[in-house]
Amino acid sequence: MKRSTIVFCGLAALLIAAIGCSDVKRTPGKVYMPDMANSRAYETYSANPVFADGRTSQGPVAGTVKRGEEYPVHIEMDQTGDTANYYASRALPNPFDSLDADQMKETERLYLINCGICHGAKLDGNGPLWKDGDGPYPAKPGKNLMGSYASQLTAKQRWQVITYIKSKQGK
């Protein structure tokens, strides 16, 4: 009696394993929201027909502030449509016009990690990517070619890096 029970259980386990490991094509069934499950991807900064202005990268909604943001700044586009409105940005006061020694050391570390790769440790535009033309980057870093670092550095850290750069440029 015991032997037949063991054989029966063994055969049942083999049958379950065979059925469970079969190559039967499995489908998840019907997709409730196909637009969400199979959405069309757009490259960042590419033309996008979804938005009226055709931009994929949209700014924050007017009047809103990101949680944890200490210094919310929204610069409107200038008359030529240039989002990098340098003239309007020059009027913004730096909330961190001076840094103590510990802050300066941390900010120098942030600069070397995020900025020094292109701009160099001496702020001369000769970082490891360029190396006077011997680096892996094919062209010298130029104006208006820098991407956003908003996802890598907080607004506070970006202002501190600006303070660090201006302190080094003053010397």
Number of C-alpha atoms within 10 A of each C-alpha: 5 7 8 9 10 11 11 12 12 12 12 12 12 12 12 11 11 11 11 10 9 8 8 8 5 6 6 5 6 7 10 8 9 9 9 9 9 9 9 7 7 11 9 11 11 11 14 16 10 9 11 7 10 13 15 16 14 11 8 10 8 7 7 9 14 9 6 9 11 12 13 12 11 14 13 13 12 13 8 7 9 10 11 13 15 11 9 12 13 9 8 10 9 14 12 15 13 13 14 7 9 9 13 17 13 14 22 19 14 19 23 19 11 15 18 21 17 22 20 18 17 13 16 11 20 20 22 18 21 20 16 12 13 10 14 10 14 10 11 17 16 9 6 7 7 9 6 8 12 10 7 11 14 14 18 15 17 18 19 25 24 17 20 22 16 12 14 11 11 6 5
